[in-house]
Amino acid sequence: MNSMIQTQLLRDILGNNTLFEVEEIDGKLEYKLDDNGEKIRICEISEIKFNHISATKDNEYFKIKNGQRLTKNVLFTDNIGMKNPVEVYSASEFDNEVFGYIEEEDLFIQNPNQNIYHGKTILFNTGGSVGAIRFKNKNYKYTVIDNVIVYKADNDCSCEYLYYSLESIMERNSFNYSNTLRGEDLSKANLIIKMPKEKKINNKLYSSYKLQQSIAKNIEEKFQDIDKKISIIETMMKVLELKIESFLDERINNLSKKKDLISLELTSSNKYFRFTKGSRVTKSKVMSFETIENNIPIYSASKFNEEIFGFSSEGLLTKNGNVIIKNPSVLINADGSTGITRIKLNNPFALNDVVFAIEVLDQEISLNYIKRMIDNELIKHNLNYSNKLYESDLKSKEIKIKLPANEKNIIDYDAINKIDADVEKIQKSNMYLLKIQETLQLAKEKVLQQIINGEI
């Protein structure tokens, strides 16, 4: 993607920093309009001055509360029949995932120090999906357990502005990549939120709260703009995927009509490839880095091509029942990001139990071709969106790899390479779209950086 186009795209998204008056209607921030139906301008964000406020201590803007311990066995899975139910949240990356329900009376019997919330709060995970931040605006009672911190905005603080501010500083400090997070970790980090100072413009005084709301609305619009563009790009990429799927189907069907095709079960072992399953490996039994002895990488289910689960020795892995793969392979996620495939050229390596491998034994067969055939089959049979993928699914759906062959039933490598080249031509458009998508994701990070720097 041309860097000039990338720069222009970022400028278009990030450049609008004019603040307008907003008001809260039905729990949402909306622009106030004048008699002509126009938005009422306040000023540019660059004209605002800020106070620096600790993000980890109670202050005039917000209070911080720790969740209290509640075990799953005292909770119900739904609130049916409850007189005064309280919704309970645990650490989760999903906004609406509920840990359980409990009667308010029983809640205080279990823990007299438990806090009950209503309306707007921000939940920050210190366990589970560490660093995940959720905005809550509930018209009913709810509470949290001990792996969640609650930020409760006071009257002078916009909860929306606080949410975006916390998200920006937590991401910058990489707390969203920790295994666990303690209160002292937050305190040591000296996290700062920039709160706008009140400002008088044209004889009209705008409080810090009003300016916070205006800034939050500006951020909200930027994110909506980015998400809308990402949605369009994803639709265009899906169309290209369907085009490739259709192209492969047509080419394979043509070869099939002429009987110029070798069709092999994906789960089979033959002279061209070998199907391999992983074996369970726990994080406690692997090294997070490579050593002279522990030099075998282990791959688990991931959407990231280069992500490695850990390292171990060949002896320990063999004793654990893991197959040491020593040929270029195509990996298939059987859980997590189910159905995602990755090419692995580096060997030897091993697999966790949530990954399959197609170990390509014939080095003249294109790995890209094998990967595309697998992708195409998984999409066709809706196996790339299942919760979990089992070997039995691949067998029952009769998932096959189809290889072009000549009249002597020998693999036609030239035909494979020709299909590869034709698909790559189609994918050139996809690469351009991927670059735009990356730029849009970068724009989200830039918006959060602007919050930190007070440059919204």
VEXVO-199493 format. One record per residue (C-alpha): residue in three letters; residue number from 0; x, y, z. Coordinates in Angstrom, 1 decimal. Layout:
N
(Ala,NUM,(X,Y,Z));
...
***
This chain:
456
(Met,0,(0.0,0.0,0.0));
(Asn,1,(1.4,3.4,-1.0));
(Ser,2,(2.7,5.2,2.2));
(Met,3,(1.1,8.4,0.9));
(Ile,4,(-2.3,6.8,0.8));
(Gln,5,(-1.8,5.3,4.3));
(Thr,6,(-0.8,8.7,5.7));
(Gln,7,(-3.8,10.3,4.1));
(Leu,8,(-6.2,7.6,5.5));
(Leu,9,(-4.8,8.2,9.0));
(Arg,10,(-5.0,11.9,8.6));
(Asp,11,(-8.7,11.7,7.5));
(Ile,12,(-9.6,9.6,10.6));
(Leu,13,(-7.5,11.3,13.2));
(Gly,14,(-7.6,14.9,12.0));
(Asn,15,(-11.0,15.8,13.1));
(Asn,16,(-10.4,17.2,16.6));
(Thr,17,(-13.2,19.8,16.9));
(Leu,18,(-15.3,19.5,20.0));
(Phe,19,(-19.1,20.0,20.0));
(Glu,20,(-21.6,20.3,22.8));
(Val,21,(-23.2,17.0,23.7));
(Glu,22,(-26.0,15.8,26.0));
(Glu,23,(-26.9,12.4,27.5));
(Ile,24,(-30.2,11.0,26.1));
(Asp,25,(-31.3,7.5,27.2));
(Gly,26,(-27.8,6.7,28.5));
(Lys,27,(-26.1,7.7,25.2));
(Leu,28,(-24.1,10.8,24.3));
(Glu,29,(-25.8,12.8,21.5));
(Tyr,30,(-24.9,16.1,19.9));
(Lys,31,(-26.9,19.2,20.9));
(Leu,32,(-28.2,21.1,17.9));
(Asp,33,(-28.9,24.8,17.5));
(Asp,34,(-32.1,26.3,16.0));
(Asn,35,(-30.8,25.6,12.5));
(Gly,36,(-30.2,21.9,13.3));
(Glu,37,(-26.4,22.4,13.4));
(Lys,38,(-23.9,21.1,15.9));
(Ile,39,(-22.8,23.7,18.5));
(Arg,40,(-19.0,24.1,18.3));
(Ile,41,(-17.0,24.5,21.5));
(Cys,42,(-13.3,24.6,20.4));
(Glu,43,(-10.4,22.5,19.1));
(Ile,44,(-9.0,19.9,21.5));
(Ser,45,(-5.6,21.7,21.3));
(Glu,46,(-7.2,24.7,23.1));
(Ile,47,(-8.0,22.5,26.2));
(Lys,48,(-5.7,22.3,29.2));
(Phe,49,(-5.6,19.2,31.4));
(Asn,50,(-5.1,18.2,35.1));
(His,51,(-3.0,15.1,35.7));
(Ile,52,(-4.9,12.6,37.9));
(Ser,53,(-3.7,9.3,39.3));
(Ala,54,(-5.6,6.3,37.7));
(Thr,55,(-4.9,4.1,40.7));
(Lys,56,(-6.2,6.2,43.7));
(Asp,57,(-9.6,7.5,44.7));
(Asn,58,(-10.0,11.2,43.8));
(Glu,59,(-12.8,13.8,43.1));
(Tyr,60,(-13.5,12.2,39.7));
(Phe,61,(-13.9,8.5,40.6));
(Lys,62,(-13.6,5.8,43.3));
(Ile,63,(-12.0,2.4,42.9));
(Lys,64,(-13.5,-0.7,44.5));
(Asn,65,(-12.1,-4.2,44.6));
(Gly,66,(-14.4,-7.2,44.0));
(Gln,67,(-15.0,-9.7,46.7));
(Arg,68,(-14.6,-13.5,46.7));
(Leu,69,(-17.7,-15.5,45.6));
(Thr,70,(-17.5,-19.1,44.6));
(Lys,71,(-19.5,-20.6,41.7));
(Asn,72,(-21.3,-23.1,43.9));
(Val,73,(-23.3,-20.3,45.7));
(Leu,74,(-24.5,-18.8,42.4));
(Phe,75,(-27.3,-19.7,40.0));
(Thr,76,(-27.0,-19.9,36.2));
(Asp,77,(-30.1,-17.7,35.7));
(Asn,78,(-32.4,-15.3,37.7));
(Ile,79,(-35.6,-17.2,37.1));
(Gly,80,(-37.8,-17.0,40.2));
(Met,81,(-35.5,-14.7,42.1));
(Lys,82,(-37.2,-11.8,44.1));
(Asn,83,(-34.2,-9.4,44.2));
(Pro,84,(-31.5,-10.8,41.8));
(Val,85,(-28.0,-9.5,41.6));
(Glu,86,(-25.9,-10.2,38.4));
(Val,87,(-22.4,-11.3,39.2));
(Tyr,88,(-19.4,-10.6,36.8));
(Ser,89,(-16.0,-12.3,36.8));
(Ala,90,(-12.9,-11.5,34.7));
(Ser,91,(-13.9,-12.0,31.1));
(Glu,92,(-13.0,-10.5,27.7));
(Phe,93,(-16.7,-10.7,26.7));
(Asp,94,(-18.9,-7.7,27.6));
(Asn,95,(-22.0,-9.6,28.4));
(Glu,96,(-20.6,-12.8,29.9));
(Val,97,(-22.3,-13.3,33.3));
(Phe,98,(-20.5,-15.4,36.0));
(Gly,99,(-23.8,-16.1,37.8));
(Tyr,100,(-26.8,-14.8,39.8));
(Ile,101,(-27.6,-14.5,43.5));
(Glu,102,(-30.3,-13.1,45.7));
(Glu,103,(-29.3,-9.7,47.2));
(Glu,104,(-30.0,-11.0,50.8));
(Asp,105,(-27.8,-14.1,50.2));
(Leu,106,(-25.0,-12.0,48.7));
(Phe,107,(-24.4,-10.2,52.0));
(Ile,108,(-24.7,-13.4,53.9));
(Gln,109,(-21.8,-14.8,51.8));
(Asn,110,(-19.8,-11.6,52.0));
(Pro,111,(-20.9,-8.6,54.1));
(Asn,112,(-18.3,-6.4,52.3));
(Gln,113,(-19.7,-6.9,48.9));
(Asn,114,(-20.6,-3.8,46.9));
(Ile,115,(-23.6,-3.6,44.7));
(Tyr,116,(-23.6,-1.4,41.6));
(His,117,(-26.3,0.2,39.4));
(Gly,118,(-25.9,2.3,36.3));
(Lys,119,(-22.5,3.2,34.7));
(Thr,120,(-19.2,1.6,35.9));
(Ile,121,(-16.0,0.4,34.3));
(Leu,122,(-14.8,-3.1,35.1));
(Phe,123,(-11.1,-3.9,34.9));
(Asn,124,(-9.8,-7.5,35.0));
(Thr,125,(-6.9,-8.3,37.3));
(Gly,126,(-7.2,-12.1,36.5));
(Gly,127,(-8.6,-14.2,33.7));
(Ser,128,(-8.5,-12.0,30.6));
(Val,129,(-6.1,-9.6,32.4));
(Gly,130,(-6.3,-6.0,31.4));
(Ala,131,(-9.6,-6.3,29.6));
(Ile,132,(-11.8,-3.3,30.3));
(Arg,133,(-15.6,-3.3,30.0));
(Phe,134,(-18.1,-0.4,30.2));
(Lys,135,(-21.2,-1.3,32.1));
(Asn,136,(-24.5,0.7,31.9));
(Lys,137,(-27.0,-1.5,33.6));
(Asn,138,(-30.5,-0.6,34.9));
(Tyr,139,(-30.4,-3.5,37.4));
(Lys,140,(-28.1,-4.5,40.3));
(Tyr,141,(-24.8,-6.2,39.7));
(Thr,142,(-21.5,-6.9,41.5));
(Val,143,(-18.1,-8.4,40.7));
(Ile,144,(-15.8,-11.0,42.3));
(Asp,145,(-12.2,-10.7,43.4));
(Asn,146,(-10.5,-10.8,40.0));
(Val,147,(-12.2,-7.5,38.9));
(Ile,148,(-11.7,-3.9,39.9));
(Val,149,(-14.6,-1.4,39.6));
(Tyr,150,(-14.2,2.2,38.6));
(Lys,151,(-17.2,4.2,39.7));
(Ala,152,(-17.3,7.8,38.2));
(Asp,153,(-18.4,10.6,40.5));
(Asn,154,(-20.6,13.6,39.4));
(Asp,155,(-17.6,15.4,37.9));
(Cys,156,(-16.5,12.5,35.7));
(Ser,157,(-17.9,11.2,32.5));
(Cys,158,(-17.8,7.4,32.6));
(Glu,159,(-17.4,7.3,28.8));
(Tyr,160,(-14.3,9.5,29.0));
(Leu,161,(-12.9,7.5,31.9));
(Tyr,162,(-13.4,4.3,29.9));
(Tyr,163,(-11.4,5.5,26.9));
(Ser,164,(-8.7,7.0,29.2));
(Leu,165,(-8.2,3.7,31.1));
(Glu,166,(-8.2,1.7,27.9));
(Ser,167,(-5.4,3.9,26.5));
(Ile,168,(-3.1,3.8,29.5));
(Met,169,(-3.6,0.1,30.3));
(Glu,170,(-2.8,-0.9,26.7));
(Arg,171,(0.3,1.4,26.7));
(Asn,172,(1.6,-0.2,29.9));
(Ser,173,(0.9,-3.7,28.5));
(Phe,174,(-1.2,-4.8,31.4));
(Asn,175,(-3.5,-6.5,28.9));
(Tyr,176,(-0.7,-9.1,28.3));
(Ser,177,(0.0,-10.0,32.0));
(Asn,178,(-0.9,-13.4,33.5));
(Thr,179,(-2.1,-11.7,36.7));
(Leu,180,(-2.3,-8.2,38.0));
(Arg,181,(-2.1,-7.0,41.6));
(Gly,182,(-3.0,-3.7,43.1));
(Glu,183,(0.6,-2.9,43.8));
(Asp,184,(1.4,-3.5,40.1));
(Leu,185,(-0.9,-0.7,39.2));
(Ser,186,(0.4,1.6,42.0));
(Lys,187,(4.0,1.2,41.0));
(Ala,188,(3.2,2.1,37.3));
(Asn,189,(2.2,5.6,38.3));
(Leu,190,(-0.7,5.7,35.8));
(Ile,191,(-2.0,9.1,34.9));
(Ile,192,(-5.3,10.2,33.4));
(Lys,193,(-5.6,13.6,31.9));
(Met,194,(-8.8,15.4,32.9));
(Pro,195,(-9.7,18.6,31.0));
(Lys,196,(-9.9,21.8,33.0));
(Glu,197,(-13.0,23.9,32.8));
(Lys,198,(-12.9,26.5,30.0));
(Lys,199,(-14.7,29.7,29.3));
(Ile,200,(-15.5,30.3,25.6));
(Asn,201,(-17.6,33.3,24.4));
(Asn,202,(-18.8,34.0,27.9));
(Lys,203,(-19.9,30.5,28.3));
(Leu,204,(-18.3,28.3,31.0));
(Tyr,205,(-17.7,24.6,30.0));
(Ser,206,(-17.1,22.4,33.0));
(Ser,207,(-14.6,19.6,33.0));
(Tyr,208,(-17.5,17.1,32.9));
(Lys,209,(-19.0,18.7,29.7));
(Leu,210,(-15.6,18.8,28.0));
(Gln,211,(-15.0,15.1,29.0));
(Gln,212,(-18.3,14.2,27.4));
(Ser,213,(-17.4,16.1,24.2));
(Ile,214,(-14.0,14.4,24.0));
(Ala,215,(-15.6,11.0,24.6));
(Lys,216,(-18.1,11.7,21.8));
(Asn,217,(-15.3,12.6,19.4));
(Ile,218,(-13.5,9.4,20.2));
(Glu,219,(-16.7,7.4,19.8));
(Glu,220,(-17.2,8.8,16.3));
(Lys,221,(-13.6,8.0,15.3));
(Phe,222,(-14.0,4.4,16.4));
(Gln,223,(-17.3,4.1,14.6));
(Asp,224,(-15.7,5.5,11.5));
(Ile,225,(-12.8,3.0,11.8));
(Asp,226,(-15.2,0.1,12.5));
(Lys,227,(-17.4,1.0,9.5));
(Lys,228,(-14.3,1.0,7.2));
(Ile,229,(-13.1,-2.2,8.7));
(Ser,230,(-16.5,-3.8,8.0));
(Ile,231,(-16.4,-2.8,4.4));
(Ile,232,(-12.8,-4.1,4.0));
(Glu,233,(-13.8,-7.5,5.6));
(Thr,234,(-16.8,-7.8,3.2));
(Met,235,(-14.5,-7.1,0.2));
(Met,236,(-12.0,-9.7,1.6));
(Lys,237,(-14.8,-12.2,2.0));
(Val,238,(-15.9,-11.7,-1.6));
(Leu,239,(-12.3,-12.4,-2.7));
(Glu,240,(-12.2,-15.6,-0.6));
(Leu,241,(-15.4,-16.7,-2.3));
(Lys,242,(-13.8,-15.9,-5.7));
(Ile,243,(-10.8,-18.1,-4.8));
(Glu,244,(-13.1,-20.8,-3.5));
(Ser,245,(-15.1,-20.7,-6.8));
(Phe,246,(-11.9,-20.7,-8.9));
(Leu,247,(-10.5,-23.7,-7.1));
(Asp,248,(-13.8,-25.6,-7.3));
(Glu,249,(-14.0,-24.9,-11.0));
(Arg,250,(-10.4,-25.9,-11.7));
(Ile,251,(-10.6,-29.1,-9.6));
(Asn,252,(-14.0,-30.0,-11.3));
(Asn,253,(-12.5,-29.7,-14.7));
(Leu,254,(-9.6,-31.9,-13.8));
(Ser,255,(-12.0,-34.4,-12.2));
(Lys,256,(-14.0,-34.6,-15.4));
(Lys,257,(-10.9,-35.6,-17.3));
(Lys,258,(-10.0,-38.0,-14.4));
(Asp,259,(-6.7,-36.1,-14.1));
(Leu,260,(-6.9,-36.1,-10.3));
(Ile,261,(-5.7,-38.0,-7.3));
(Ser,262,(-8.1,-37.7,-4.4));
(Leu,263,(-6.8,-38.6,-0.9));
(Glu,264,(-8.4,-38.5,2.6));
(Leu,265,(-7.1,-35.6,4.6));
(Thr,266,(-6.7,-37.9,7.7));
(Ser,267,(-4.8,-40.5,5.8));
(Ser,268,(-1.1,-41.3,5.6));
(Asn,269,(0.3,-41.9,2.1));
(Lys,270,(3.4,-41.3,0.1));
(Tyr,271,(2.5,-37.6,-0.5));
(Phe,272,(1.5,-36.5,3.0));
(Arg,273,(0.9,-37.7,6.6));
(Phe,274,(-1.9,-36.7,9.0));
(Thr,275,(-0.6,-36.1,12.5));
(Lys,276,(-2.4,-35.3,15.8));
(Gly,277,(-0.9,-33.4,18.7));
(Ser,278,(-0.7,-34.6,22.3));
(Arg,279,(-1.5,-32.6,25.4));
(Val,280,(1.3,-30.4,26.8));
(Thr,281,(0.7,-28.1,29.7));
(Lys,282,(2.4,-24.7,30.1));
(Ser,283,(4.1,-25.8,33.3));
(Lys,284,(6.1,-28.5,31.4));
(Val,285,(7.5,-26.2,28.7));
(Met,286,(10.1,-23.5,28.6));
(Ser,287,(9.0,-20.0,27.3));
(Phe,288,(12.3,-19.7,25.5));
(Glu,289,(14.7,-21.9,23.6));
(Thr,290,(17.7,-23.5,25.2));
(Ile,291,(20.4,-26.0,24.0));
(Glu,292,(18.5,-28.9,25.5));
(Asn,293,(14.9,-27.6,25.1));
(Asn,294,(15.2,-26.7,21.4));
(Ile,295,(12.0,-28.2,20.0));
(Pro,296,(9.2,-25.6,19.4));
(Ile,297,(5.7,-26.6,20.3));
(Tyr,298,(2.7,-25.1,18.4));
(Ser,299,(-0.7,-24.7,19.8));
(Ala,300,(-3.9,-23.3,18.4));
(Ser,301,(-3.4,-19.7,17.4));
(Lys,302,(-4.4,-17.1,14.9));
(Phe,303,(-0.9,-15.7,14.8));
(Asn,304,(1.4,-17.5,12.3));
(Glu,305,(4.6,-17.2,14.3));
(Glu,306,(3.2,-17.7,17.9));
(Ile,307,(5.0,-20.6,19.7));
(Phe,308,(3.4,-22.3,22.8));
(Gly,309,(6.8,-23.1,24.3));
(Phe,310,(10.0,-25.3,23.9));
(Ser,311,(10.9,-28.7,25.2));
(Ser,312,(13.4,-31.5,24.5));
(Glu,313,(12.9,-34.3,22.0));
(Gly,314,(13.2,-36.9,24.8));
(Leu,315,(10.5,-35.4,27.0));
(Leu,316,(8.1,-34.8,24.1));
(Thr,317,(8.5,-38.4,22.8));
(Lys,318,(7.9,-39.7,26.4));
(Asn,319,(4.8,-37.5,26.5));
(Gly,320,(3.5,-39.2,23.3));
(Asn,321,(4.2,-36.2,21.0));
(Val,322,(5.2,-36.9,17.4));
(Ile,323,(8.3,-34.9,16.3));
(Ile,324,(7.5,-33.5,12.9));
(Lys,325,(10.5,-33.2,10.6));
(Asn,326,(8.9,-32.1,7.3));
(Pro,327,(7.3,-28.9,6.1));
(Ser,328,(3.7,-29.0,7.2));
(Val,329,(0.3,-27.3,7.2));
(Leu,330,(-1.1,-26.9,10.7));
(Ile,331,(-4.9,-26.8,11.3));
(Asn,332,(-6.3,-25.4,14.5));
(Ala,333,(-8.7,-27.8,16.2));
(Asp,334,(-9.7,-25.4,18.9));
(Gly,335,(-9.4,-21.7,19.8));
(Ser,336,(-9.2,-20.0,16.4));
(Thr,337,(-10.8,-23.2,14.9));
(Gly,338,(-10.0,-24.0,11.2));
(Ile,339,(-7.2,-21.5,10.8));
(Thr,340,(-4.3,-23.0,8.9));
(Arg,341,(-0.6,-22.1,9.0));
(Ile,342,(2.4,-23.2,7.0));
(Lys,343,(5.4,-24.4,9.0));
(Leu,344,(8.7,-24.7,7.1));
(Asn,345,(11.0,-24.9,10.2));
(Asn,346,(11.4,-28.3,11.6));
(Pro,347,(11.6,-30.3,13.8));
(Phe,348,(8.6,-29.3,15.9));
(Ala,349,(5.8,-30.8,18.0));
(Leu,350,(2.1,-30.1,18.4));
(Asn,351,(-0.2,-29.5,21.4));
(Asp,352,(-3.5,-31.5,21.4));
(Val,353,(-5.5,-28.7,19.8));
(Val,354,(-3.7,-28.8,16.5));
(Phe,355,(-3.5,-31.2,13.5));
(Ala,356,(-0.7,-31.2,11.0));
(Ile,357,(-0.5,-32.3,7.4));
(Glu,358,(3.1,-33.2,7.0));
(Val,359,(4.0,-32.9,3.3));
(Leu,360,(6.4,-35.8,2.4));
(Asp,361,(6.6,-35.0,-1.3));
(Gln,362,(8.8,-31.9,-1.2));
(Glu,363,(7.8,-31.0,-4.8));
(Ile,364,(4.2,-30.3,-3.8));
(Ser,365,(3.5,-26.7,-3.1));
(Leu,366,(2.6,-26.1,0.6));
(Asn,367,(0.5,-23.1,-0.5));
(Tyr,368,(-1.6,-25.4,-2.7));
(Ile,369,(-2.1,-27.9,0.2));
(Lys,370,(-3.1,-25.0,2.5));
(Arg,371,(-5.6,-23.6,-0.1));
(Met,372,(-7.2,-27.0,-0.6));
(Ile,373,(-7.6,-27.5,3.1));
(Asp,374,(-9.0,-24.0,3.6));
(Asn,375,(-11.4,-24.5,0.7));
(Glu,376,(-12.7,-27.8,2.1));
(Leu,377,(-13.1,-26.5,5.7));
(Ile,378,(-15.1,-23.4,4.4));
(Lys,379,(-17.2,-25.6,2.1));
(His,380,(-18.2,-27.9,5.1));
(Asn,381,(-18.6,-25.0,7.6));
(Leu,382,(-15.8,-26.5,9.8));
(Asn,383,(-13.8,-23.3,10.1));
(Tyr,384,(-16.4,-21.7,12.4));
(Ser,385,(-17.1,-24.7,14.7));
(Asn,386,(-16.3,-24.6,18.4));
(Lys,387,(-14.0,-27.5,18.1));
(Leu,388,(-12.7,-29.6,15.3));
(Tyr,389,(-12.3,-33.4,15.7));
(Glu,390,(-10.6,-36.0,13.5));
(Ser,391,(-14.1,-37.6,13.3));
(Asp,392,(-15.5,-34.4,11.7));
(Leu,393,(-12.8,-34.5,9.0));
(Lys,394,(-13.6,-38.2,8.3));
(Ser,395,(-17.4,-37.9,8.4));
(Lys,396,(-17.4,-35.0,6.0));
(Glu,397,(-14.9,-36.9,3.8));
(Ile,398,(-12.5,-34.0,3.7));
(Lys,399,(-10.0,-34.7,0.9));
(Ile,400,(-6.9,-33.2,-0.7));
(Lys,401,(-7.2,-33.4,-4.5));
(Leu,402,(-3.9,-33.4,-6.5));
(Pro,403,(-3.7,-32.8,-10.3));
(Ala,404,(-2.2,-35.8,-12.0));
(Asn,405,(-1.2,-36.8,-15.6));
(Glu,406,(-2.4,-39.7,-17.7));
(Lys,407,(0.1,-42.0,-15.9));
(Asn,408,(-1.5,-41.0,-12.5));
(Ile,409,(1.6,-39.2,-11.5));
(Ile,410,(1.4,-35.8,-9.7));
(Asp,411,(1.3,-33.0,-12.2));
(Tyr,412,(3.5,-30.4,-10.4));
(Asp,413,(3.2,-28.0,-13.2));
(Ala,414,(-0.6,-27.9,-12.9));
(Ile,415,(-0.3,-27.3,-9.2));
(Asn,416,(2.2,-24.4,-9.8));
(Lys,417,(-0.2,-23.0,-12.4));
(Ile,418,(-3.1,-23.0,-10.0));
(Asp,419,(-0.9,-21.4,-7.3));
(Ala,420,(0.1,-18.6,-9.8));
(Asp,421,(-3.5,-18.0,-10.8));
(Val,422,(-4.7,-17.8,-7.2));
(Glu,423,(-1.8,-15.4,-6.3));
(Lys,424,(-3.1,-13.0,-9.0));
(Ile,425,(-6.5,-12.9,-7.4));
(Gln,426,(-4.9,-12.5,-3.9));
(Lys,427,(-2.9,-9.4,-5.0));
(Ser,428,(-6.1,-7.4,-4.4));
(Asn,429,(-6.5,-9.1,-1.0));
(Met,430,(-3.0,-8.0,0.0));
(Tyr,431,(-3.9,-4.4,-0.7));
(Leu,432,(-7.0,-4.8,1.5));
(Leu,433,(-5.0,-6.4,4.3));
(Lys,434,(-2.7,-3.3,4.3));
(Ile,435,(-5.7,-1.0,4.6));
(Gln,436,(-7.1,-3.2,7.4));
(Glu,437,(-3.7,-2.9,9.2));
(Thr,438,(-3.8,0.8,8.8));
(Leu,439,(-7.3,1.0,10.3));
(Gln,440,(-6.2,-1.1,13.3));
(Leu,441,(-3.2,1.3,13.6));
(Ala,442,(-5.6,4.2,13.6));
(Lys,443,(-7.4,2.8,16.7));
(Glu,444,(-4.0,2.7,18.5));
(Lys,445,(-3.3,6.2,17.4));
(Val,446,(-6.6,7.4,18.8));
(Leu,447,(-5.7,5.9,22.2));
(Gln,448,(-2.3,7.5,22.0));
(Gln,449,(-3.9,10.9,21.4));
(Ile,450,(-5.9,10.4,24.6));
(Ile,451,(-2.7,9.8,26.6));
(Asn,452,(-1.0,12.9,25.0));
(Gly,453,(-4.1,15.1,25.4));
(Glu,454,(-4.3,15.6,21.6));
(Ile,455,(-7.5,13.7,20.8));
***
